Amino acid sequence: METESEPYVRLATLRQLHQVMADMNTARSLADTLQTVADGVVEGLGYQLAAVNLVRPDGDLVVAAFAGDAAAESLITGRVGSRTSWDRRLAMGEAWGQLRFIPYTEGWILDEDDVPQWFTDGPPPRFEDEWHPADRLFAPMYATGTAAGELLGVISVDRPRNGRRPGAWGREALQMYAFQAAIAISNARLRANMQRALVRLEREQQALRASEESFRQAFEYAPSGMAIAEMGGDQHGRILRVNDALCRLLGRPASAMRRYSFSDLVHPEDIGTLLRTSAEGGRAELRLGRRDGTYVWASLRNSVVADATDGPRFLLTHVEDIEDRKRRELHLAHRASHDSLTGLPNSAELRARLSARLCRRPQEPGVGAVESLDAAYGDHHGAGHGSGHGHGLDFGAPTTYTGHVGHTGHVGHAGYSDFDGFDHHTHVVTPGADDGAKGLAVLFCDLDGFKSINDRFGHNAGDAVLIEVARRLTSGVRDGDTVARLGGDEFVVLADGLGVADAEDLAVRLRNAIIPPIRVDGRAVRVGASFGIGWAHCGMTAEEVLQSADQRMYVEKRSRAKQTRRAG
């Protein structure tokens, strides 16, 4: 470089410096930019040695580039100096604008710090502005170009080619060079960050595309049904997409499925189950309608899929065909609750159905009910037939009835109101003989003459008779009534909503249905039937109700036996 006393600067030097700055801003990477900065000091500013110390994320400075001496470059590149040591260097010495010059007379203080440095030999200065081998000159690089900005790094220079300390023009040139170098380094970092971000974005997009493709394949080729439906809003539950497995399960094409929501496809009895499980994580077992009008049992499991940009959320529903399992479960449940011979509800199922109609709240008399109770507990015909709540039917003998007045469980009826637990329960009542009330009749049936058929013709014949009797009993009752087999030759009929006369008529009809001959193995056999009618009401247990009807049946059976003896 020319000294400050020279009246002009050589045009070749300016051109060379311009080319160096152009090279800094066209470097392809941060590493190339840093090396270009170091090379430009040597090539364009007239120094024989230059190092670029770059601030790391932890604040310390690393020698990121070196120019001018290959041996020194291999020795010092990559070494780190602490930020504390660098701050002390930049705070001492002479301030040449933003440059810091530490003459050899003060530099000895820094010999023991941890800043990487090189040593050059040479004779002591012969004149005042001659460069000494131990002189140090630093050009800080700031993000905003001023000391108020973030420190990006420091350029260290040594051994000017003209052997002199830089003059005013040389100092200003180095300071401007450091300013341009800071811009070039910032731009290089920005480009590097953008490149890394683009690479990361591309990788994420590739991963997203791969994930979407994996999801698409998993969705489309899943062996069980899959559906995506809208979540929330007016179109909640509307099906947007289905896979082939679900289309095959329901026998409907994908184009048709998109016109429905699951509420359109579910069995009417299962709508409540669907609504309770339509949220995230919901699970349900329900029936879905097929195109042919039949229904198939399916297990639905829901999960929520959110849009990648936090947009709308969708309901992903996994639909599994459980028809075979459900059929086995229903079969096992039916076997557990029904008689294996006749197919009728068994004893346990009968007691469960009867108990479901009763509660433990006893029925108490209301105001003005004394006469009704007297009539109910009295012996209408002067012949007592047991203490149970019911009556027997002696076909051809006088009919005796004992009953009990009940209430519906609502305020004001029969003189008292409900308490907690019974507010919504309609109490089962025991109708009087002539009050027109309706109740739950329990008809206990025992076959007459069945044992002799078993003894004479064997158990196969007895089983055939029981099956036919069960069929005749079932045919003789209303839909909703229960015909159950307790075991052996004992049957029970639960018939709700009957008055006393209705129950007696039903017993007569059922007995008349049983009496006709039954064909077994080419022969005709006959059985008779004895019926006892009990009445269920709240406050009784199912066992008590059945026992009452059973007692009435035995009263009838004994009465008929006496009549037979008298007739003989």
MINURO-842167 format. One record per residue (C-alpha): residue number from 1; residue in one letter; x, y, z. Coordinates in Angstrom, 1 decimal. Example, Ala and Ser with C-alpha at 12.3 -4.5 7.8 and 13.67 -1.06 7.14 Angstrom:
residues 2
1; A; 12.3; -4.5; 7.8
2; S; 13.7; -1.1; 7.1
This chain:
residues 568
1; M; 0.0; 0.0; 0.0
2; E; 1.1; 3.6; -0.5
3; T; 1.8; 5.7; 2.5
4; E; -0.5; 8.7; 3.4
5; S; 2.1; 11.2; 2.1
6; E; 1.6; 9.9; -1.4
7; P; -0.8; 12.1; -3.4
8; Y; -2.5; 9.3; -5.2
9; V; -3.2; 5.6; -5.0
10; R; -2.3; 3.3; -7.8
11; L; -5.2; 2.4; -10.0
12; A; -4.1; -1.2; -10.1
13; T; -4.4; -1.5; -6.3
14; L; -8.0; -0.2; -6.4
15; R; -8.9; -2.6; -9.2
16; Q; -7.4; -5.5; -7.3
17; L; -9.3; -4.5; -4.1
18; H; -12.5; -4.2; -6.0
19; Q; -12.0; -7.7; -7.5
20; V; -11.4; -9.1; -4.0
21; M; -14.6; -7.6; -2.6
22; A; -16.5; -8.9; -5.6
23; D; -15.1; -12.4; -4.9
24; M; -16.2; -12.2; -1.3
25; N; -19.8; -11.7; -2.3
26; T; -19.9; -14.4; -4.9
27; A; -18.3; -17.2; -2.8
28; R; -20.5; -20.3; -2.8
29; S; -20.3; -21.2; 0.9
30; L; -19.5; -19.6; 4.2
31; A; -16.1; -21.4; 4.3
32; D; -15.3; -20.1; 0.8
33; T; -16.3; -16.6; 1.9
34; L; -14.1; -16.7; 5.0
35; Q; -11.1; -17.9; 3.0
36; T; -11.7; -15.2; 0.4
37; V; -11.7; -12.6; 3.1
38; A; -8.3; -13.8; 4.4
39; D; -6.9; -14.0; 0.8
40; G; -8.2; -10.5; 0.0
41; V; -6.2; -8.9; 2.8
42; V; -3.0; -10.4; 1.4
43; E; -3.9; -9.8; -2.3
44; G; -5.6; -6.4; -2.1
45; L; -4.5; -4.6; 1.1
46; G; -0.7; -5.4; 0.9
47; Y; -0.2; -7.5; 4.1
48; Q; 1.8; -10.7; 4.1
49; L; -0.3; -12.6; 6.7
50; A; -4.0; -12.5; 7.6
51; A; -6.3; -14.6; 9.8
52; V; -10.1; -14.5; 10.1
53; N; -11.3; -15.3; 13.6
54; L; -15.0; -16.1; 13.6
55; V; -17.3; -15.9; 16.6
56; R; -18.8; -19.3; 17.4
57; P; -22.4; -19.9; 18.8
58; D; -20.8; -20.2; 22.3
59; G; -19.1; -16.8; 22.0
60; D; -15.5; -17.9; 21.6
61; L; -13.6; -17.2; 18.4
62; V; -12.1; -19.8; 16.2
63; V; -9.5; -19.3; 13.5
64; A; -11.7; -20.0; 10.5
65; A; -9.4; -19.0; 7.6
66; F; -5.7; -18.1; 7.2
67; A; -3.6; -16.6; 4.2
68; G; 0.0; -15.9; 3.5
69; D; 2.0; -18.8; 5.1
70; A; 1.1; -22.4; 4.6
71; A; 3.1; -23.5; 7.7
72; A; 1.4; -21.0; 10.0
73; E; -2.0; -21.9; 8.4
74; S; -1.7; -25.6; 9.3
75; L; -0.5; -24.6; 12.8
76; I; -3.2; -22.1; 13.7
77; T; -6.4; -22.9; 11.7
78; G; -9.2; -24.3; 13.8
79; R; -7.8; -23.2; 17.1
80; V; -10.0; -21.3; 19.5
81; G; -9.5; -18.2; 21.6
82; S; -11.8; -17.3; 24.5
83; R; -14.2; -14.4; 24.2
84; T; -12.7; -12.9; 27.4
85; S; -9.2; -12.7; 25.9
86; W; -10.5; -11.2; 22.7
87; D; -12.5; -8.6; 24.5
88; R; -9.4; -7.6; 26.5
89; R; -7.4; -7.2; 23.2
90; L; -10.1; -5.1; 21.6
91; A; -10.3; -2.9; 24.7
92; M; -6.6; -2.0; 24.9
93; G; -4.1; -0.5; 22.5
94; E; -4.6; 2.4; 20.1
95; A; -8.0; 3.0; 18.5
96; W; -7.7; 3.7; 14.8
97; G; -11.4; 4.3; 14.2
98; Q; -12.8; 0.8; 14.7
99; L; -9.3; -0.8; 14.3
100; R; -7.2; -1.8; 17.3
101; F; -3.4; -1.5; 17.1
102; I; -1.3; -2.9; 19.9
103; P; 2.4; -2.0; 19.5
104; Y; 5.2; -4.4; 20.4
105; T; 5.9; -2.3; 23.4
106; E; 2.6; -3.4; 25.0
107; G; 2.0; -6.7; 23.3
108; W; 4.1; -8.7; 25.8
109; I; 1.1; -8.4; 28.1
110; L; -0.9; -10.7; 25.8
111; D; 1.8; -13.4; 25.4
112; E; 0.2; -15.6; 28.0
113; D; -3.5; -15.4; 26.9
114; D; -5.2; -18.2; 24.9
115; V; -5.7; -16.3; 21.7
116; P; -4.1; -18.3; 18.8
117; Q; -1.2; -16.3; 17.3
118; W; 2.0; -16.7; 15.3
119; F; 5.4; -15.2; 15.9
120; T; 7.7; -13.6; 13.3
121; D; 11.3; -12.6; 13.6
122; G; 13.0; -9.5; 12.4
123; P; 15.2; -6.6; 13.5
124; P; 14.0; -3.8; 15.7
125; P; 12.5; -0.8; 14.0
126; R; 15.0; 1.7; 12.5
127; F; 12.5; 4.6; 12.2
128; E; 9.4; 5.7; 13.9
129; D; 6.6; 4.1; 11.8
130; E; 8.4; 0.9; 10.8
131; W; 6.4; -2.2; 11.5
132; H; 7.8; -4.4; 14.3
133; P; 7.4; -8.2; 14.1
134; A; 5.5; -8.1; 17.5
135; D; 3.1; -5.4; 16.5
136; R; -0.6; -6.5; 16.3
137; L; -3.4; -5.0; 14.3
138; F; -7.0; -6.1; 14.5
139; A; -10.1; -5.2; 12.4
140; P; -13.3; -6.2; 14.2
141; M; -16.3; -7.1; 12.0
142; Y; -19.7; -6.1; 13.2
143; A; -23.1; -7.1; 11.9
144; T; -24.3; -3.5; 11.5
145; G; -20.9; -2.1; 10.6
146; T; -20.5; -0.3; 13.9
147; A; -19.2; -1.3; 17.3
148; A; -22.8; -1.2; 18.5
149; G; -23.7; -4.2; 16.4
150; E; -23.1; -7.9; 17.1
151; L; -19.5; -9.0; 16.8
152; L; -19.1; -11.4; 13.9
153; G; -15.4; -11.9; 14.0
154; V; -12.0; -10.2; 13.9
155; I; -9.5; -9.9; 11.0
156; S; -5.8; -10.2; 12.3
157; V; -3.1; -8.7; 9.9
158; D; 0.7; -8.8; 10.1
159; R; 3.8; -7.7; 8.1
160; P; 2.8; -5.0; 5.7
161; R; 4.8; -5.4; 2.5
162; N; 6.1; -1.9; 2.6
163; G; 7.4; -2.5; 6.1
164; R; 5.5; 0.4; 7.6
165; R; 2.5; 0.9; 9.9
166; P; -0.5; 1.8; 7.7
167; G; -1.2; 5.4; 7.3
168; A; -4.6; 7.1; 7.3
169; W; -5.6; 5.8; 3.9
170; G; -4.4; 2.3; 4.7
171; R; -6.3; 2.3; 8.0
172; E; -9.5; 3.5; 6.3
173; A; -9.1; 0.9; 3.6
174; L; -8.7; -1.9; 6.2
175; Q; -11.7; -0.7; 8.1
176; M; -13.9; -0.5; 5.0
177; Y; -12.7; -3.9; 4.0
178; A; -13.7; -5.3; 7.4
179; F; -17.1; -3.6; 6.9
180; Q; -17.6; -5.3; 3.5
181; A; -16.3; -8.6; 4.9
182; A; -18.9; -8.5; 7.7
183; I; -21.6; -8.0; 5.0
184; A; -20.2; -10.8; 2.9
185; I; -20.0; -13.1; 6.0
186; S; -23.6; -12.2; 7.1
187; N; -24.8; -12.9; 3.6
188; A; -22.9; -16.2; 3.4
189; R; -24.4; -17.2; 6.8
190; L; -27.9; -16.3; 5.5
191; R; -27.4; -18.3; 2.4
192; A; -26.1; -21.2; 4.4
193; N; -29.1; -21.0; 6.7
194; M; -31.4; -20.8; 3.8
195; Q; -29.8; -23.7; 2.1
196; R; -30.0; -25.7; 5.3
197; A; -33.6; -24.7; 5.7
198; L; -34.3; -25.6; 2.1
199; V; -32.6; -29.0; 2.6
200; R; -34.5; -29.5; 5.8
201; L; -37.8; -28.5; 4.2
202; E; -37.2; -30.7; 1.2
203; R; -36.4; -33.6; 3.6
204; E; -39.6; -32.8; 5.6
205; Q; -41.6; -32.7; 2.4
206; Q; -40.1; -35.9; 1.2
207; A; -40.9; -37.5; 4.6
208; L; -44.4; -36.0; 4.4
209; R; -44.9; -37.3; 0.9
210; A; -43.6; -40.7; 2.1
211; S; -45.9; -40.5; 5.1
212; E; -48.9; -39.6; 3.0
213; E; -48.1; -42.4; 0.6
214; S; -47.7; -44.8; 3.5
215; F; -51.0; -43.6; 4.9
216; R; -52.7; -43.8; 1.6
217; Q; -51.5; -47.4; 1.0
218; A; -52.4; -48.3; 4.6
219; F; -55.8; -46.8; 4.2
220; E; -56.6; -48.2; 0.8
221; Y; -55.2; -51.7; 1.3
222; A; -56.1; -52.2; 4.9
223; P; -57.8; -55.6; 5.4
224; S; -60.5; -54.0; 7.5
225; G; -62.8; -51.0; 6.7
226; M; -61.5; -47.4; 7.0
227; A; -63.4; -44.2; 6.6
228; I; -62.6; -40.4; 6.9
229; A; -65.5; -38.2; 7.9
230; E; -66.0; -34.6; 8.6
231; M; -65.8; -33.5; 12.3
232; G; -67.8; -30.7; 13.6
233; G; -70.1; -28.2; 11.9
234; D; -73.3; -28.9; 10.0
235; Q; -71.8; -31.8; 8.1
236; H; -70.4; -33.6; 11.1
237; G; -70.1; -37.3; 10.4
238; R; -70.4; -37.0; 6.6
239; I; -68.2; -39.6; 4.9
240; L; -65.5; -38.1; 2.8
241; R; -63.4; -41.2; 1.9
242; V; -63.7; -44.9; 2.3
243; N; -61.5; -47.9; 1.4
244; D; -62.3; -51.0; -0.6
245; A; -62.7; -53.2; 2.5
246; L; -65.5; -51.0; 3.9
247; C; -67.2; -50.9; 0.5
248; R; -67.1; -54.7; 0.3
249; L; -68.3; -55.1; 3.9
250; L; -71.4; -52.9; 3.2
251; G; -71.8; -53.9; -0.4
252; R; -71.8; -50.2; -1.5
253; P; -69.6; -48.4; -4.0
254; A; -67.3; -45.6; -2.8
255; S; -69.3; -43.0; -4.8
256; A; -72.5; -44.0; -3.0
257; M; -70.8; -44.1; 0.4
258; R; -69.8; -40.4; 0.1
259; R; -73.5; -39.5; 0.1
260; Y; -74.0; -40.9; 3.6
261; S; -72.9; -40.3; 7.1
262; F; -72.6; -43.1; 9.6
263; S; -75.9; -42.1; 11.2
264; D; -77.6; -42.9; 7.9
265; L; -76.1; -46.4; 7.9
266; V; -76.4; -47.5; 11.5
267; H; -79.3; -49.6; 12.8
268; P; -82.0; -47.4; 14.3
269; E; -81.6; -49.1; 17.6
270; D; -77.9; -48.2; 17.7
271; I; -78.2; -44.5; 16.9
272; G; -77.7; -43.6; 20.6
273; T; -74.6; -45.8; 20.8
274; L; -73.1; -44.1; 17.7
275; L; -73.7; -40.6; 19.1
276; R; -72.1; -41.5; 22.4
277; T; -68.9; -42.7; 20.6
278; S; -68.6; -40.2; 17.7
279; A; -65.9; -38.1; 19.5
280; E; -62.1; -38.7; 19.5
281; G; -61.2; -42.1; 20.9
282; G; -64.7; -43.4; 20.8
283; R; -65.4; -47.1; 20.5
284; A; -68.6; -48.8; 19.7
285; E; -70.1; -52.1; 18.6
286; L; -73.2; -51.6; 16.5
287; R; -75.0; -52.7; 13.3
288; L; -74.4; -51.1; 9.9
289; G; -76.8; -51.4; 7.0
290; R; -75.8; -53.2; 3.9
291; R; -77.0; -52.4; 0.4
292; D; -79.3; -55.5; 0.4
293; G; -81.1; -54.3; 3.5
294; T; -79.4; -56.6; 6.0
295; Y; -77.2; -55.5; 8.9
296; V; -73.7; -56.5; 9.9
297; W; -72.2; -56.2; 13.3
298; A; -69.1; -54.0; 13.2
299; S; -66.7; -52.5; 15.7
300; L; -66.0; -48.7; 15.2
301; R; -62.9; -47.0; 16.6
302; N; -62.4; -43.3; 16.1
303; S; -59.4; -41.1; 16.1
304; V; -58.9; -37.4; 15.0
305; V; -56.6; -36.4; 12.2
306; A; -55.7; -32.7; 12.1
307; D; -54.7; -30.8; 9.0
308; A; -50.9; -30.1; 8.9
309; T; -51.6; -26.4; 8.8
310; D; -53.8; -26.6; 11.9
311; G; -56.8; -26.5; 9.6
312; P; -60.0; -28.6; 9.8
313; R; -60.0; -31.8; 11.8
314; F; -61.3; -35.1; 10.5
315; L; -62.6; -38.2; 12.1
316; L; -60.7; -41.4; 11.0
317; T; -62.9; -44.4; 11.7
318; H; -61.6; -48.0; 11.7
319; V; -64.5; -50.4; 11.0
320; E; -63.9; -54.1; 11.8
321; D; -66.3; -56.9; 10.8
322; I; -67.3; -58.7; 14.1
323; E; -70.4; -60.5; 12.7
324; D; -69.0; -64.0; 13.5
325; R; -67.8; -63.0; 17.0
326; K; -71.1; -61.3; 17.7
327; R; -73.1; -64.2; 16.5
328; R; -71.1; -66.5; 18.8
329; E; -71.6; -64.2; 21.7
330; L; -75.3; -64.0; 21.1
331; H; -75.5; -67.7; 20.7
332; L; -73.6; -68.3; 24.0
333; A; -75.8; -65.7; 25.7
334; H; -78.9; -67.4; 24.3
335; R; -77.7; -70.7; 25.5
336; A; -77.0; -69.3; 29.0
337; S; -80.5; -67.8; 29.2
338; H; -82.6; -70.4; 27.4
339; D; -83.6; -74.0; 27.8
340; S; -81.6; -76.2; 25.5
341; L; -84.5; -78.6; 24.8
342; T; -87.4; -76.3; 24.2
343; G; -85.6; -73.0; 23.4
344; L; -87.7; -71.2; 26.0
345; P; -86.2; -68.8; 28.5
346; N; -84.8; -70.8; 31.4
347; S; -85.2; -70.3; 35.1
348; A; -82.5; -67.7; 35.5
349; E; -83.8; -65.7; 32.6
350; L; -87.3; -65.9; 33.9
351; R; -86.2; -64.6; 37.3
352; A; -84.2; -61.8; 35.7
353; R; -87.2; -60.6; 33.6
354; L; -89.5; -60.8; 36.6
355; S; -87.1; -59.0; 38.9
356; A; -86.7; -56.2; 36.3
357; R; -90.4; -55.4; 36.8
358; L; -90.2; -55.2; 40.6
359; C; -88.6; -52.9; 43.1
360; R; -87.9; -53.3; 46.8
361; R; -90.3; -50.6; 47.9
362; P; -93.2; -52.2; 49.7
363; Q; -96.7; -51.2; 48.9
364; E; -98.5; -49.6; 51.8
365; P; -102.2; -48.9; 52.2
366; G; -103.5; -45.4; 51.3
367; V; -106.3; -43.4; 52.8
368; G; -109.6; -45.0; 52.1
369; A; -108.1; -48.4; 51.1
370; V; -109.1; -50.4; 54.2
371; E; -112.2; -51.8; 52.6
372; S; -110.3; -52.8; 49.5
373; L; -107.7; -54.6; 51.6
374; D; -110.4; -56.4; 53.5
375; A; -112.0; -57.5; 50.3
376; A; -108.6; -58.5; 48.8
377; Y; -107.5; -60.6; 51.8
378; G; -111.0; -62.1; 52.4
379; D; -112.1; -65.5; 51.3
380; H; -114.7; -64.7; 48.6
381; H; -116.1; -68.2; 48.5
382; G; -115.5; -69.3; 52.1
383; A; -112.7; -71.7; 51.0
384; G; -109.1; -70.7; 51.8
385; H; -106.5; -71.7; 49.2
386; G; -103.2; -70.6; 50.8
387; S; -101.7; -67.3; 52.0
388; G; -99.8; -66.3; 48.8
389; H; -100.7; -63.3; 46.7
390; G; -102.5; -65.1; 43.9
391; H; -105.1; -67.7; 43.1
392; G; -105.4; -71.1; 41.6
393; L; -107.7; -72.3; 38.9
394; D; -109.4; -75.6; 39.6
395; F; -111.1; -76.3; 36.3
396; G; -114.5; -77.3; 37.3
397; A; -114.0; -76.2; 41.0
398; P; -114.8; -72.8; 42.6
399; T; -112.3; -70.1; 41.8
400; T; -110.7; -68.3; 44.8
401; Y; -108.8; -65.0; 44.6
402; T; -106.7; -63.1; 47.1
403; G; -105.2; -59.8; 46.1
404; H; -103.4; -56.7; 47.2
405; V; -104.0; -53.1; 46.3
406; G; -101.0; -51.3; 44.9
407; H; -100.1; -47.8; 43.5
408; T; -98.4; -46.3; 40.5
409; G; -95.7; -44.5; 42.5
410; H; -96.8; -40.9; 41.7
411; V; -97.6; -38.2; 44.1
412; G; -101.2; -38.2; 45.3
413; H; -102.0; -41.8; 44.2
414; A; -103.2; -44.0; 47.0
415; G; -102.4; -41.3; 49.5
416; Y; -98.5; -41.1; 49.4
417; S; -95.6; -40.1; 47.2
418; D; -92.4; -41.6; 45.9
419; F; -89.0; -41.2; 47.6
420; D; -85.5; -41.3; 46.0
421; G; -84.9; -44.1; 43.6
422; F; -88.5; -44.6; 42.5
423; D; -89.4; -41.2; 41.0
424; H; -89.6; -42.7; 37.5
425; H; -90.7; -46.2; 38.4
426; T; -94.2; -47.4; 37.7
427; H; -95.1; -49.8; 40.4
428; V; -96.6; -53.2; 39.6
429; V; -100.0; -53.5; 41.1
430; T; -102.2; -56.4; 42.1
431; P; -105.6; -56.0; 40.6
432; G; -108.8; -56.7; 42.7
433; A; -111.4; -59.1; 41.6
434; D; -113.8; -56.5; 40.3
435; D; -111.9; -53.2; 40.3
436; G; -110.9; -53.4; 36.6
437; A; -107.2; -52.8; 37.5
438; K; -104.5; -54.5; 35.4
439; G; -101.4; -56.3; 36.7
440; L; -98.5; -58.7; 36.0
441; A; -99.9; -62.2; 36.1
442; V; -97.6; -65.1; 36.8
443; L; -99.1; -68.5; 35.6
444; F; -97.4; -71.5; 37.0
445; C; -98.0; -74.6; 34.9
446; D; -97.3; -78.2; 35.9
447; L; -98.1; -81.1; 33.5
448; D; -100.4; -83.9; 34.6
449; G; -99.6; -87.4; 33.5
450; F; -96.1; -86.6; 32.1
451; K; -94.2; -89.0; 34.4
452; S; -96.2; -92.0; 33.1
453; I; -95.2; -91.1; 29.5
454; N; -91.6; -91.0; 30.5
455; D; -91.9; -94.3; 32.3
456; R; -93.8; -96.1; 29.5
457; F; -92.2; -94.7; 26.3
458; G; -88.8; -93.3; 27.4
459; H; -87.2; -90.0; 27.7
460; N; -87.1; -89.3; 24.0
461; A; -90.9; -89.4; 24.0
462; G; -91.0; -87.2; 27.1
463; D; -88.7; -84.7; 25.4
464; A; -91.0; -84.6; 22.3
465; V; -94.0; -83.9; 24.5
466; L; -92.2; -81.0; 26.3
467; I; -91.2; -79.5; 23.0
468; E; -94.7; -79.7; 21.7
469; V; -96.2; -78.2; 24.9
470; A; -93.7; -75.4; 24.8
471; R; -94.8; -74.7; 21.2
472; R; -98.5; -74.7; 22.2
473; L; -97.9; -72.4; 25.1
474; T; -95.9; -70.0; 23.0
475; S; -98.6; -69.9; 20.3
476; G; -101.3; -69.2; 22.9
477; V; -99.8; -66.0; 24.4
478; R; -99.4; -62.5; 23.1
479; D; -96.3; -60.9; 21.7
480; G; -94.3; -59.6; 24.6
481; D; -95.5; -62.2; 27.0
482; T; -92.9; -64.6; 28.4
483; V; -93.2; -68.4; 28.3
484; A; -90.3; -70.1; 30.3
485; R; -89.4; -73.6; 31.4
486; L; -88.4; -73.9; 35.0
487; G; -87.2; -77.5; 34.5
488; G; -88.8; -80.9; 34.3
489; D; -92.5; -80.5; 33.3
490; E; -92.9; -77.1; 34.9
491; F; -93.6; -74.0; 32.8
492; V; -94.2; -70.3; 33.8
493; V; -96.0; -67.6; 31.8
494; L; -95.5; -63.9; 32.5
495; A; -98.4; -61.8; 31.1
496; D; -98.5; -58.1; 31.9
497; G; -101.5; -55.9; 31.7
498; L; -104.2; -58.4; 32.7
499; G; -107.1; -58.2; 35.0
500; V; -108.2; -61.1; 37.2
501; A; -110.8; -62.4; 34.6
502; D; -108.2; -62.0; 31.8
503; A; -105.7; -64.2; 33.6
504; E; -108.3; -66.8; 34.3
505; D; -109.3; -66.9; 30.7
506; L; -105.7; -67.2; 29.6
507; A; -105.1; -70.2; 31.9
508; V; -108.2; -71.9; 30.5
509; R; -107.1; -71.3; 26.9
510; L; -103.6; -72.6; 27.5
511; R; -104.9; -75.7; 29.3
512; N; -107.2; -76.4; 26.5
513; A; -104.3; -76.0; 24.0
514; I; -102.3; -78.6; 25.9
515; I; -105.0; -81.2; 26.3
516; P; -105.3; -82.4; 22.7
517; P; -103.3; -85.6; 21.8
518; I; -99.6; -85.3; 20.9
519; R; -98.2; -87.6; 18.2
520; V; -94.9; -89.2; 19.3
521; D; -93.3; -92.0; 17.3
522; G; -96.6; -92.9; 15.6
523; R; -98.6; -93.0; 18.8
524; A; -100.9; -90.4; 20.4
525; V; -100.3; -89.4; 24.0
526; R; -102.1; -87.0; 26.3
527; V; -101.1; -84.8; 29.1
528; G; -103.1; -82.4; 31.3
529; A; -102.1; -79.2; 33.0
530; S; -102.6; -77.6; 36.3
531; F; -102.3; -73.8; 36.5
532; G; -101.8; -71.5; 39.5
533; I; -102.0; -67.7; 39.0
534; G; -99.9; -65.4; 41.2
535; W; -99.7; -61.7; 41.0
536; A; -96.4; -59.8; 41.1
537; H; -96.2; -56.4; 42.9
538; C; -93.4; -54.2; 44.2
539; G; -92.0; -55.2; 47.6
540; M; -92.0; -58.9; 46.6
541; T; -89.0; -60.8; 45.3
542; A; -89.1; -62.9; 42.1
543; E; -88.8; -66.0; 44.3
544; E; -91.8; -64.9; 46.4
545; V; -93.9; -64.3; 43.3
546; L; -93.0; -67.7; 41.8
547; Q; -93.6; -69.5; 45.1
548; S; -97.0; -67.8; 45.4
549; A; -98.0; -69.1; 41.9
550; D; -96.6; -72.5; 42.7
551; Q; -98.7; -72.8; 45.8
552; R; -101.8; -71.9; 43.9
553; M; -100.9; -74.5; 41.3
554; Y; -100.7; -77.2; 44.0
555; V; -104.0; -76.1; 45.5
556; E; -105.6; -76.5; 42.1
557; K; -103.9; -79.9; 41.6
558; R; -105.1; -81.2; 45.0
559; S; -108.6; -79.8; 44.4
560; R; -108.9; -81.6; 41.1
561; A; -107.7; -84.8; 42.6
562; K; -110.5; -84.6; 45.2
563; Q; -113.0; -84.0; 42.5
564; T; -111.8; -87.0; 40.6
565; R; -112.1; -89.2; 43.7
566; R; -115.6; -87.9; 44.4
567; A; -116.6; -88.5; 40.8
568; G; -115.3; -92.1; 41.0
